[in-house]
Amino acid sequence: MNINDYILKEIKALSPENTVSDALNLCEHLPITHIPVVKDNKLVGCFAEDDIQTIENTNASLQEYIHLIQHFHAHKKSSLLELISLFAENDCNIIPVLEEQQNYIGYYDLRDILDVFADSPFMHNDNITLIVSKSKTDFSMSQISQIVESNKAKLLGLYVSRETVDDVEVTLKISSEEMNEIIQTFRRYDYSVISQLEDDMYLEELKDRANYFKKYLDM
């Protein structure tokens, strides 16, 4: 899977010379939260649809309201998890994409990224979810990988699911028939095992949340 295959160009970016009316017309016909603004192939930023709706002078150029612009984007080499984080952090459903020379080349749509994530091995049924935690000072991603793989298991994915002042909690997706040995090894290395979830229950919960979110996006 090449995430770059999902870079879209259907929505034409506006320029600072476009009017507020142009932006409103775009938002009226497309369910987008933000509008990329580009000048000479360089991303100026994104106007939020909510901000555009507050401007009374619809004949004014976007340049006159450049102070409202928001600055976020993805790179062509951004990973799937980085994209998911960007969507969440910026409360948006499209993200502009830049290539190596920082030129604007298109955008990612949140629906596509959610579909890619749902189809990834991380979400497949033949694995187990394990949640562990450890103090920040002793926490190590490489050690977590070593513990799983030393027990002849496959680590399909992991992410930091919670962080406090003192501790880090990590959610792991593991393919193994001998989870007890893995759990005991984590405990020997002073990890707290928070929970072990069979995938059928875990996936159903994630799928329910994803379906609810997609319904919200389609409203």
Rosetta constraint file for C-alpha pairs under 8 A:
AtomPair CA 3 CA 7 HARMONIC 7.71 0.50
AtomPair CA 3 CA 79 HARMONIC 7.62 0.50
AtomPair CA 3 CA 80 HARMONIC 7.12 0.50
AtomPair CA 4 CA 76 HARMONIC 6.71 0.50
AtomPair CA 6 CA 108 HARMONIC 6.48 0.50
AtomPair CA 6 CA 109 HARMONIC 7.97 0.50
AtomPair CA 6 CA 112 HARMONIC 6.94 0.50
AtomPair CA 6 CA 113 HARMONIC 7.97 0.50
AtomPair CA 7 CA 97 HARMONIC 7.58 0.50
AtomPair CA 7 CA 105 HARMONIC 7.95 0.50
AtomPair CA 7 CA 106 HARMONIC 5.86 0.50
AtomPair CA 7 CA 107 HARMONIC 5.39 0.50
AtomPair CA 7 CA 108 HARMONIC 5.24 0.50
AtomPair CA 7 CA 109 HARMONIC 7.97 0.50
AtomPair CA 8 CA 106 HARMONIC 5.35 0.50
AtomPair CA 8 CA 107 HARMONIC 5.26 0.50
AtomPair CA 8 CA 108 HARMONIC 6.14 0.50
AtomPair CA 8 CA 109 HARMONIC 7.57 0.50
AtomPair CA 9 CA 105 HARMONIC 7.64 0.50
AtomPair CA 9 CA 106 HARMONIC 4.98 0.50
AtomPair CA 9 CA 107 HARMONIC 6.64 0.50
AtomPair CA 13 CA 35 HARMONIC 6.86 0.50
AtomPair CA 13 CA 36 HARMONIC 5.19 0.50
AtomPair CA 13 CA 37 HARMONIC 5.57 0.50
AtomPair CA 13 CA 38 HARMONIC 6.17 0.50
AtomPair CA 14 CA 18 HARMONIC 6.25 0.50
AtomPair CA 14 CA 23 HARMONIC 7.61 0.50
AtomPair CA 14 CA 35 HARMONIC 7.33 0.50
AtomPair CA 14 CA 36 HARMONIC 6.41 0.50
AtomPair CA 14 CA 37 HARMONIC 4.81 0.50
AtomPair CA 14 CA 38 HARMONIC 6.11 0.50
AtomPair CA 15 CA 37 HARMONIC 5.11 0.50
AtomPair CA 15 CA 38 HARMONIC 5.10 0.50
AtomPair CA 15 CA 39 HARMONIC 5.67 0.50
AtomPair CA 15 CA 62 HARMONIC 7.75 0.50
AtomPair CA 16 CA 37 HARMONIC 6.52 0.50
AtomPair CA 16 CA 38 HARMONIC 7.28 0.50
AtomPair CA 16 CA 39 HARMONIC 7.08 0.50
AtomPair CA 16 CA 61 HARMONIC 6.63 0.50
AtomPair CA 16 CA 62 HARMONIC 5.02 0.50
AtomPair CA 16 CA 63 HARMONIC 4.69 0.50
AtomPair CA 16 CA 66 HARMONIC 7.93 0.50
AtomPair CA 17 CA 61 HARMONIC 5.47 0.50
AtomPair CA 17 CA 62 HARMONIC 6.24 0.50
AtomPair CA 17 CA 63 HARMONIC 6.30 0.50
AtomPair CA 18 CA 22 HARMONIC 6.25 0.50
AtomPair CA 18 CA 23 HARMONIC 7.62 0.50
AtomPair CA 18 CA 61 HARMONIC 5.51 0.50
AtomPair CA 18 CA 62 HARMONIC 5.99 0.50
AtomPair CA 19 CA 23 HARMONIC 6.68 0.50
AtomPair CA 19 CA 58 HARMONIC 6.72 0.50
AtomPair CA 19 CA 59 HARMONIC 5.70 0.50
AtomPair CA 19 CA 60 HARMONIC 5.45 0.50
AtomPair CA 19 CA 61 HARMONIC 4.14 0.50
AtomPair CA 19 CA 62 HARMONIC 5.56 0.50
AtomPair CA 20 CA 24 HARMONIC 6.20 0.50
AtomPair CA 20 CA 52 HARMONIC 6.91 0.50
AtomPair CA 20 CA 55 HARMONIC 7.55 0.50
AtomPair CA 20 CA 57 HARMONIC 7.46 0.50
AtomPair CA 20 CA 58 HARMONIC 4.76 0.50
AtomPair CA 20 CA 59 HARMONIC 6.13 0.50
AtomPair CA 20 CA 60 HARMONIC 5.93 0.50
AtomPair CA 20 CA 61 HARMONIC 5.96 0.50
AtomPair CA 20 CA 62 HARMONIC 5.81 0.50
AtomPair CA 21 CA 25 HARMONIC 6.09 0.50
AtomPair CA 21 CA 58 HARMONIC 4.83 0.50
AtomPair CA 21 CA 59 HARMONIC 6.17 0.50
AtomPair CA 22 CA 26 HARMONIC 6.34 0.50
AtomPair CA 23 CA 27 HARMONIC 6.32 0.50
AtomPair CA 23 CA 35 HARMONIC 7.44 0.50
AtomPair CA 23 CA 52 HARMONIC 7.21 0.50
AtomPair CA 24 CA 28 HARMONIC 6.07 0.50
AtomPair CA 24 CA 49 HARMONIC 7.82 0.50
AtomPair CA 24 CA 52 HARMONIC 6.79 0.50
AtomPair CA 24 CA 53 HARMONIC 7.15 0.50
AtomPair CA 25 CA 29 HARMONIC 6.50 0.50
AtomPair CA 26 CA 30 HARMONIC 6.12 0.50
AtomPair CA 27 CA 31 HARMONIC 6.51 0.50
AtomPair CA 27 CA 32 HARMONIC 6.27 0.50
AtomPair CA 27 CA 33 HARMONIC 7.88 0.50
AtomPair CA 27 CA 49 HARMONIC 6.67 0.50
AtomPair CA 31 CA 217 HARMONIC 7.84 0.50
AtomPair CA 31 CA 218 HARMONIC 7.67 0.50
AtomPair CA 32 CA 49 HARMONIC 7.37 0.50
AtomPair CA 32 CA 92 HARMONIC 7.89 0.50
AtomPair CA 32 CA 93 HARMONIC 6.28 0.50
AtomPair CA 32 CA 94 HARMONIC 6.89 0.50
AtomPair CA 33 CA 48 HARMONIC 5.88 0.50
AtomPair CA 33 CA 49 HARMONIC 5.25 0.50
AtomPair CA 33 CA 50 HARMONIC 7.57 0.50
AtomPair CA 33 CA 92 HARMONIC 5.51 0.50
AtomPair CA 33 CA 93 HARMONIC 5.95 0.50
AtomPair CA 33 CA 94 HARMONIC 7.18 0.50
AtomPair CA 34 CA 46 HARMONIC 5.88 0.50
AtomPair CA 34 CA 47 HARMONIC 5.42 0.50
AtomPair CA 34 CA 48 HARMONIC 4.35 0.50
AtomPair CA 34 CA 49 HARMONIC 5.43 0.50
AtomPair CA 34 CA 92 HARMONIC 6.61 0.50
AtomPair CA 34 CA 93 HARMONIC 7.48 0.50
AtomPair CA 34 CA 94 HARMONIC 6.73 0.50
AtomPair CA 35 CA 46 HARMONIC 5.23 0.50
AtomPair CA 35 CA 47 HARMONIC 5.18 0.50
AtomPair CA 35 CA 48 HARMONIC 6.49 0.50
AtomPair CA 35 CA 49 HARMONIC 7.18 0.50
AtomPair CA 36 CA 43 HARMONIC 7.26 0.50
AtomPair CA 36 CA 44 HARMONIC 7.74 0.50
AtomPair CA 36 CA 45 HARMONIC 6.02 0.50
AtomPair CA 36 CA 46 HARMONIC 4.48 0.50
AtomPair CA 36 CA 47 HARMONIC 6.68 0.50
AtomPair CA 36 CA 96 HARMONIC 6.56 0.50
AtomPair CA 37 CA 43 HARMONIC 6.12 0.50
AtomPair CA 37 CA 44 HARMONIC 5.47 0.50
AtomPair CA 37 CA 45 HARMONIC 5.53 0.50
AtomPair CA 37 CA 46 HARMONIC 5.71 0.50
AtomPair CA 37 CA 47 HARMONIC 7.33 0.50
AtomPair CA 38 CA 42 HARMONIC 5.45 0.50
AtomPair CA 38 CA 43 HARMONIC 4.51 0.50
AtomPair CA 38 CA 44 HARMONIC 5.32 0.50
AtomPair CA 38 CA 45 HARMONIC 7.30 0.50
AtomPair CA 38 CA 104 HARMONIC 7.36 0.50
AtomPair CA 39 CA 43 HARMONIC 6.52 0.50
AtomPair CA 39 CA 44 HARMONIC 6.62 0.50
AtomPair CA 41 CA 103 HARMONIC 5.35 0.50
AtomPair CA 41 CA 104 HARMONIC 5.48 0.50
AtomPair CA 42 CA 102 HARMONIC 6.82 0.50
AtomPair CA 42 CA 103 HARMONIC 5.11 0.50
AtomPair CA 42 CA 104 HARMONIC 5.62 0.50
AtomPair CA 43 CA 98 HARMONIC 7.97 0.50
AtomPair CA 43 CA 103 HARMONIC 7.08 0.50
AtomPair CA 43 CA 104 HARMONIC 5.81 0.50
AtomPair CA 44 CA 71 HARMONIC 7.79 0.50
AtomPair CA 45 CA 69 HARMONIC 5.79 0.50
AtomPair CA 45 CA 70 HARMONIC 5.51 0.50
AtomPair CA 45 CA 71 HARMONIC 4.91 0.50
AtomPair CA 45 CA 72 HARMONIC 6.89 0.50
AtomPair CA 46 CA 69 HARMONIC 5.45 0.50
AtomPair CA 46 CA 70 HARMONIC 5.06 0.50
AtomPair CA 46 CA 71 HARMONIC 6.34 0.50
AtomPair CA 46 CA 72 HARMONIC 7.49 0.50
AtomPair CA 47 CA 51 HARMONIC 6.96 0.50
AtomPair CA 47 CA 52 HARMONIC 6.94 0.50
AtomPair CA 47 CA 68 HARMONIC 6.81 0.50
AtomPair CA 47 CA 69 HARMONIC 4.99 0.50
AtomPair CA 47 CA 70 HARMONIC 6.20 0.50
AtomPair CA 48 CA 52 HARMONIC 6.41 0.50
AtomPair CA 48 CA 69 HARMONIC 7.46 0.50
AtomPair CA 48 CA 70 HARMONIC 7.45 0.50
AtomPair CA 49 CA 53 HARMONIC 6.30 0.50
AtomPair CA 50 CA 54 HARMONIC 6.91 0.50
AtomPair CA 51 CA 55 HARMONIC 7.12 0.50
AtomPair CA 51 CA 68 HARMONIC 7.17 0.50
AtomPair CA 60 CA 64 HARMONIC 6.86 0.50
AtomPair CA 61 CA 65 HARMONIC 7.57 0.50
AtomPair CA 62 CA 66 HARMONIC 6.33 0.50
AtomPair CA 65 CA 69 HARMONIC 7.53 0.50
AtomPair CA 72 CA 86 HARMONIC 7.98 0.50
AtomPair CA 72 CA 90 HARMONIC 7.59 0.50
AtomPair CA 72 CA 95 HARMONIC 7.49 0.50
AtomPair CA 72 CA 96 HARMONIC 7.61 0.50
AtomPair CA 73 CA 86 HARMONIC 7.89 0.50
AtomPair CA 73 CA 95 HARMONIC 5.70 0.50
AtomPair CA 73 CA 96 HARMONIC 4.96 0.50
AtomPair CA 73 CA 97 HARMONIC 5.78 0.50
AtomPair CA 73 CA 98 HARMONIC 7.16 0.50
AtomPair CA 74 CA 78 HARMONIC 6.18 0.50
AtomPair CA 74 CA 83 HARMONIC 6.98 0.50
AtomPair CA 74 CA 86 HARMONIC 7.69 0.50
AtomPair CA 74 CA 95 HARMONIC 6.54 0.50
AtomPair CA 74 CA 96 HARMONIC 6.13 0.50
AtomPair CA 74 CA 97 HARMONIC 4.78 0.50
AtomPair CA 74 CA 98 HARMONIC 6.35 0.50
AtomPair CA 75 CA 97 HARMONIC 5.39 0.50
AtomPair CA 75 CA 98 HARMONIC 4.94 0.50
AtomPair CA 75 CA 99 HARMONIC 6.02 0.50
AtomPair CA 75 CA 100 HARMONIC 7.69 0.50
AtomPair CA 76 CA 97 HARMONIC 6.18 0.50
AtomPair CA 76 CA 98 HARMONIC 5.92 0.50
AtomPair CA 76 CA 99 HARMONIC 5.21 0.50
AtomPair CA 76 CA 100 HARMONIC 7.35 0.50
AtomPair CA 78 CA 82 HARMONIC 6.06 0.50
AtomPair CA 78 CA 83 HARMONIC 6.65 0.50
AtomPair CA 79 CA 83 HARMONIC 6.32 0.50
AtomPair CA 80 CA 84 HARMONIC 6.37 0.50
AtomPair CA 80 CA 113 HARMONIC 7.34 0.50
AtomPair CA 80 CA 117 HARMONIC 7.42 0.50
AtomPair CA 81 CA 85 HARMONIC 6.24 0.50
AtomPair CA 82 CA 86 HARMONIC 6.22 0.50
AtomPair CA 83 CA 87 HARMONIC 6.25 0.50
AtomPair CA 83 CA 113 HARMONIC 7.69 0.50
AtomPair CA 84 CA 88 HARMONIC 6.32 0.50
AtomPair CA 84 CA 113 HARMONIC 7.33 0.50
AtomPair CA 84 CA 114 HARMONIC 7.98 0.50
AtomPair CA 85 CA 89 HARMONIC 5.98 0.50
AtomPair CA 86 CA 90 HARMONIC 6.07 0.50
AtomPair CA 86 CA 95 HARMONIC 7.84 0.50
AtomPair CA 87 CA 91 HARMONIC 5.80 0.50
AtomPair CA 87 CA 92 HARMONIC 5.46 0.50
AtomPair CA 87 CA 93 HARMONIC 6.51 0.50
AtomPair CA 87 CA 94 HARMONIC 7.52 0.50
AtomPair CA 87 CA 95 HARMONIC 7.17 0.50
AtomPair CA 87 CA 110 HARMONIC 7.12 0.50
AtomPair CA 88 CA 92 HARMONIC 7.15 0.50
AtomPair CA 92 CA 110 HARMONIC 7.93 0.50
AtomPair CA 93 CA 109 HARMONIC 5.93 0.50
AtomPair CA 93 CA 110 HARMONIC 4.85 0.50
AtomPair CA 93 CA 111 HARMONIC 7.71 0.50
AtomPair CA 94 CA 107 HARMONIC 6.31 0.50
AtomPair CA 94 CA 108 HARMONIC 5.48 0.50
AtomPair CA 94 CA 109 HARMONIC 4.70 0.50
AtomPair CA 94 CA 110 HARMONIC 5.95 0.50
AtomPair CA 95 CA 107 HARMONIC 5.26 0.50
AtomPair CA 95 CA 108 HARMONIC 5.22 0.50
AtomPair CA 95 CA 109 HARMONIC 6.85 0.50
AtomPair CA 96 CA 104 HARMONIC 7.16 0.50
AtomPair CA 96 CA 105 HARMONIC 7.83 0.50
AtomPair CA 96 CA 106 HARMONIC 5.92 0.50
AtomPair CA 96 CA 107 HARMONIC 4.20 0.50
AtomPair CA 96 CA 108 HARMONIC 6.55 0.50
AtomPair CA 97 CA 104 HARMONIC 5.99 0.50
AtomPair CA 97 CA 105 HARMONIC 5.90 0.50
AtomPair CA 97 CA 106 HARMONIC 5.46 0.50
AtomPair CA 97 CA 107 HARMONIC 5.08 0.50
AtomPair CA 97 CA 108 HARMONIC 7.07 0.50
AtomPair CA 98 CA 102 HARMONIC 5.08 0.50
AtomPair CA 98 CA 103 HARMONIC 5.27 0.50
AtomPair CA 98 CA 104 HARMONIC 4.65 0.50
AtomPair CA 98 CA 105 HARMONIC 5.77 0.50
AtomPair CA 98 CA 106 HARMONIC 7.53 0.50
AtomPair CA 99 CA 103 HARMONIC 5.58 0.50
AtomPair CA 99 CA 104 HARMONIC 6.71 0.50
AtomPair CA 99 CA 105 HARMONIC 6.66 0.50
AtomPair CA 108 CA 112 HARMONIC 7.44 0.50
AtomPair CA 108 CA 113 HARMONIC 7.42 0.50
AtomPair CA 109 CA 113 HARMONIC 6.60 0.50
AtomPair CA 110 CA 114 HARMONIC 6.15 0.50
AtomPair CA 111 CA 115 HARMONIC 6.22 0.50
AtomPair CA 111 CA 214 HARMONIC 7.29 0.50
AtomPair CA 112 CA 116 HARMONIC 6.23 0.50
AtomPair CA 113 CA 117 HARMONIC 6.19 0.50
AtomPair CA 114 CA 118 HARMONIC 6.10 0.50
AtomPair CA 114 CA 210 HARMONIC 7.72 0.50
AtomPair CA 115 CA 119 HARMONIC 6.22 0.50
AtomPair CA 116 CA 120 HARMONIC 6.21 0.50
AtomPair CA 117 CA 122 HARMONIC 7.76 0.50
AtomPair CA 117 CA 123 HARMONIC 7.40 0.50
AtomPair CA 118 CA 123 HARMONIC 5.86 0.50
AtomPair CA 119 CA 123 HARMONIC 6.61 0.50
AtomPair CA 119 CA 124 HARMONIC 7.35 0.50
AtomPair CA 120 CA 124 HARMONIC 6.89 0.50
AtomPair CA 121 CA 156 HARMONIC 6.75 0.50
AtomPair CA 122 CA 156 HARMONIC 5.80 0.50
AtomPair CA 122 CA 157 HARMONIC 5.85 0.50
AtomPair CA 122 CA 173 HARMONIC 6.28 0.50
AtomPair CA 123 CA 203 HARMONIC 6.86 0.50
AtomPair CA 125 CA 199 HARMONIC 5.80 0.50
AtomPair CA 125 CA 200 HARMONIC 6.63 0.50
AtomPair CA 125 CA 203 HARMONIC 7.54 0.50
AtomPair CA 126 CA 175 HARMONIC 6.87 0.50
AtomPair CA 126 CA 199 HARMONIC 7.36 0.50
AtomPair CA 127 CA 173 HARMONIC 6.51 0.50
AtomPair CA 127 CA 174 HARMONIC 5.47 0.50
AtomPair CA 127 CA 175 HARMONIC 4.52 0.50
AtomPair CA 127 CA 176 HARMONIC 6.94 0.50
AtomPair CA 127 CA 198 HARMONIC 7.82 0.50
AtomPair CA 127 CA 199 HARMONIC 6.33 0.50
AtomPair CA 128 CA 173 HARMONIC 5.68 0.50
AtomPair CA 128 CA 174 HARMONIC 5.25 0.50
AtomPair CA 128 CA 175 HARMONIC 6.32 0.50
AtomPair CA 128 CA 176 HARMONIC 7.64 0.50
AtomPair CA 128 CA 196 HARMONIC 7.38 0.50
AtomPair CA 128 CA 197 HARMONIC 6.32 0.50
AtomPair CA 128 CA 198 HARMONIC 5.45 0.50
AtomPair CA 128 CA 199 HARMONIC 5.43 0.50
AtomPair CA 129 CA 171 HARMONIC 6.89 0.50
AtomPair CA 129 CA 172 HARMONIC 5.57 0.50
AtomPair CA 129 CA 173 HARMONIC 4.71 0.50
AtomPair CA 129 CA 174 HARMONIC 6.33 0.50
AtomPair CA 129 CA 196 HARMONIC 5.89 0.50
AtomPair CA 129 CA 197 HARMONIC 5.15 0.50
AtomPair CA 129 CA 198 HARMONIC 6.51 0.50
AtomPair CA 129 CA 199 HARMONIC 6.50 0.50
AtomPair CA 129 CA 202 HARMONIC 7.65 0.50
AtomPair CA 130 CA 171 HARMONIC 5.88 0.50
AtomPair CA 130 CA 172 HARMONIC 5.09 0.50
AtomPair CA 130 CA 173 HARMONIC 6.49 0.50
AtomPair CA 130 CA 174 HARMONIC 7.41 0.50
AtomPair CA 130 CA 193 HARMONIC 7.68 0.50
AtomPair CA 130 CA 194 HARMONIC 7.79 0.50
AtomPair CA 130 CA 195 HARMONIC 6.03 0.50
AtomPair CA 130 CA 196 HARMONIC 4.62 0.50
AtomPair CA 130 CA 197 HARMONIC 6.37 0.50
AtomPair CA 131 CA 169 HARMONIC 6.96 0.50
AtomPair CA 131 CA 170 HARMONIC 5.67 0.50
AtomPair CA 131 CA 171 HARMONIC 4.49 0.50
AtomPair CA 131 CA 172 HARMONIC 6.11 0.50
AtomPair CA 131 CA 193 HARMONIC 6.15 0.50
AtomPair CA 131 CA 194 HARMONIC 5.32 0.50
AtomPair CA 131 CA 195 HARMONIC 5.34 0.50
AtomPair CA 131 CA 196 HARMONIC 6.44 0.50
AtomPair CA 132 CA 169 HARMONIC 5.73 0.50
AtomPair CA 132 CA 170 HARMONIC 5.47 0.50
AtomPair CA 132 CA 171 HARMONIC 6.67 0.50
AtomPair CA 132 CA 172 HARMONIC 8.00 0.50
AtomPair CA 132 CA 191 HARMONIC 6.26 0.50
AtomPair CA 132 CA 192 HARMONIC 5.48 0.50
AtomPair CA 132 CA 193 HARMONIC 4.48 0.50
AtomPair CA 132 CA 194 HARMONIC 5.32 0.50
AtomPair CA 132 CA 195 HARMONIC 7.31 0.50
AtomPair CA 133 CA 167 HARMONIC 6.67 0.50
AtomPair CA 133 CA 168 HARMONIC 5.46 0.50
AtomPair CA 133 CA 169 HARMONIC 4.18 0.50
AtomPair CA 133 CA 170 HARMONIC 6.05 0.50
AtomPair CA 133 CA 191 HARMONIC 5.63 0.50
AtomPair CA 133 CA 192 HARMONIC 5.14 0.50
AtomPair CA 133 CA 193 HARMONIC 6.60 0.50
AtomPair CA 133 CA 194 HARMONIC 7.00 0.50
AtomPair CA 134 CA 138 HARMONIC 6.81 0.50
AtomPair CA 134 CA 139 HARMONIC 5.80 0.50
AtomPair CA 134 CA 167 HARMONIC 5.52 0.50
AtomPair CA 134 CA 168 HARMONIC 5.63 0.50
AtomPair CA 134 CA 169 HARMONIC 6.75 0.50
AtomPair CA 134 CA 190 HARMONIC 7.18 0.50
AtomPair CA 134 CA 191 HARMONIC 5.12 0.50
AtomPair CA 134 CA 192 HARMONIC 6.33 0.50
AtomPair CA 135 CA 139 HARMONIC 5.95 0.50
AtomPair CA 135 CA 166 HARMONIC 5.67 0.50
AtomPair CA 135 CA 167 HARMONIC 4.21 0.50
AtomPair CA 135 CA 168 HARMONIC 6.11 0.50
AtomPair CA 136 CA 166 HARMONIC 5.77 0.50
AtomPair CA 136 CA 167 HARMONIC 5.05 0.50
AtomPair CA 136 CA 168 HARMONIC 5.76 0.50
AtomPair CA 139 CA 168 HARMONIC 7.16 0.50
AtomPair CA 140 CA 144 HARMONIC 6.42 0.50
AtomPair CA 141 CA 145 HARMONIC 6.37 0.50
AtomPair CA 142 CA 146 HARMONIC 6.15 0.50
AtomPair CA 143 CA 147 HARMONIC 6.14 0.50
AtomPair CA 144 CA 148 HARMONIC 6.43 0.50
AtomPair CA 145 CA 149 HARMONIC 6.10 0.50
AtomPair CA 145 CA 155 HARMONIC 6.76 0.50
AtomPair CA 146 CA 150 HARMONIC 5.73 0.50
AtomPair CA 147 CA 151 HARMONIC 6.69 0.50
AtomPair CA 147 CA 182 HARMONIC 6.99 0.50
AtomPair CA 147 CA 185 HARMONIC 6.70 0.50
AtomPair CA 147 CA 186 HARMONIC 6.86 0.50
AtomPair CA 148 CA 152 HARMONIC 7.11 0.50
AtomPair CA 148 CA 153 HARMONIC 5.69 0.50
AtomPair CA 148 CA 154 HARMONIC 6.78 0.50
AtomPair CA 148 CA 155 HARMONIC 6.47 0.50
AtomPair CA 148 CA 174 HARMONIC 7.81 0.50
AtomPair CA 148 CA 182 HARMONIC 6.19 0.50
AtomPair CA 149 CA 153 HARMONIC 5.07 0.50
AtomPair CA 149 CA 154 HARMONIC 6.01 0.50
AtomPair CA 149 CA 155 HARMONIC 7.07 0.50
AtomPair CA 151 CA 181 HARMONIC 6.94 0.50
AtomPair CA 151 CA 182 HARMONIC 6.20 0.50
AtomPair CA 152 CA 176 HARMONIC 7.63 0.50
AtomPair CA 153 CA 174 HARMONIC 6.90 0.50
AtomPair CA 153 CA 175 HARMONIC 5.88 0.50
AtomPair CA 153 CA 176 HARMONIC 4.95 0.50
AtomPair CA 154 CA 174 HARMONIC 5.72 0.50
AtomPair CA 154 CA 175 HARMONIC 5.11 0.50
AtomPair CA 154 CA 176 HARMONIC 6.69 0.50
AtomPair CA 155 CA 172 HARMONIC 7.30 0.50
AtomPair CA 155 CA 173 HARMONIC 6.17 0.50
AtomPair CA 155 CA 174 HARMONIC 4.80 0.50
AtomPair CA 155 CA 175 HARMONIC 6.57 0.50
AtomPair CA 156 CA 172 HARMONIC 7.72 0.50
AtomPair CA 156 CA 173 HARMONIC 5.39 0.50
AtomPair CA 156 CA 174 HARMONIC 5.68 0.50
AtomPair CA 156 CA 175 HARMONIC 7.00 0.50
AtomPair CA 157 CA 172 HARMONIC 5.97 0.50
AtomPair CA 157 CA 173 HARMONIC 5.27 0.50
AtomPair CA 157 CA 174 HARMONIC 7.43 0.50
AtomPair CA 158 CA 170 HARMONIC 6.76 0.50
AtomPair CA 158 CA 171 HARMONIC 5.49 0.50
AtomPair CA 158 CA 172 HARMONIC 4.40 0.50
AtomPair CA 158 CA 173 HARMONIC 6.19 0.50
AtomPair CA 159 CA 170 HARMONIC 5.67 0.50
AtomPair CA 159 CA 171 HARMONIC 5.55 0.50
AtomPair CA 159 CA 172 HARMONIC 6.88 0.50
AtomPair CA 160 CA 168 HARMONIC 7.01 0.50
AtomPair CA 160 CA 169 HARMONIC 5.87 0.50
AtomPair CA 160 CA 170 HARMONIC 4.46 0.50
AtomPair CA 160 CA 171 HARMONIC 6.34 0.50
AtomPair CA 161 CA 169 HARMONIC 5.75 0.50
AtomPair CA 161 CA 170 HARMONIC 5.42 0.50
AtomPair CA 161 CA 171 HARMONIC 5.98 0.50
AtomPair CA 162 CA 168 HARMONIC 6.16 0.50
AtomPair CA 162 CA 169 HARMONIC 4.96 0.50
AtomPair CA 162 CA 170 HARMONIC 7.00 0.50
AtomPair CA 163 CA 167 HARMONIC 6.00 0.50
AtomPair CA 163 CA 168 HARMONIC 4.65 0.50
AtomPair CA 163 CA 169 HARMONIC 6.06 0.50
AtomPair CA 164 CA 168 HARMONIC 6.44 0.50
AtomPair CA 178 CA 182 HARMONIC 7.12 0.50
AtomPair CA 179 CA 183 HARMONIC 6.19 0.50
AtomPair CA 180 CA 184 HARMONIC 6.17 0.50
AtomPair CA 181 CA 185 HARMONIC 6.15 0.50
AtomPair CA 182 CA 186 HARMONIC 6.29 0.50
AtomPair CA 183 CA 187 HARMONIC 6.37 0.50
AtomPair CA 183 CA 193 HARMONIC 7.03 0.50
AtomPair CA 184 CA 188 HARMONIC 6.26 0.50
AtomPair CA 185 CA 189 HARMONIC 6.42 0.50
AtomPair CA 186 CA 190 HARMONIC 6.50 0.50
AtomPair CA 186 CA 191 HARMONIC 5.23 0.50
AtomPair CA 186 CA 192 HARMONIC 7.46 0.50
AtomPair CA 186 CA 193 HARMONIC 7.44 0.50
AtomPair CA 187 CA 191 HARMONIC 5.03 0.50
AtomPair CA 187 CA 192 HARMONIC 6.30 0.50
AtomPair CA 187 CA 193 HARMONIC 7.17 0.50
AtomPair CA 197 CA 201 HARMONIC 7.16 0.50
AtomPair CA 197 CA 202 HARMONIC 6.35 0.50
AtomPair CA 198 CA 202 HARMONIC 6.47 0.50
AtomPair CA 199 CA 203 HARMONIC 5.56 0.50
AtomPair CA 200 CA 204 HARMONIC 6.16 0.50
AtomPair CA 201 CA 205 HARMONIC 6.45 0.50
AtomPair CA 202 CA 206 HARMONIC 6.37 0.50
AtomPair CA 203 CA 207 HARMONIC 5.90 0.50
AtomPair CA 204 CA 208 HARMONIC 6.02 0.50
AtomPair CA 205 CA 209 HARMONIC 6.32 0.50
AtomPair CA 206 CA 210 HARMONIC 6.13 0.50
AtomPair CA 207 CA 211 HARMONIC 6.02 0.50
AtomPair CA 208 CA 212 HARMONIC 6.15 0.50
AtomPair CA 209 CA 213 HARMONIC 6.14 0.50
AtomPair CA 210 CA 214 HARMONIC 6.16 0.50
AtomPair CA 211 CA 215 HARMONIC 6.21 0.50
AtomPair CA 212 CA 216 HARMONIC 6.27 0.50
AtomPair CA 213 CA 217 HARMONIC 6.28 0.50
AtomPair CA 214 CA 218 HARMONIC 6.29 0.50
AtomPair CA 215 CA 219 HARMONIC 6.51 0.50
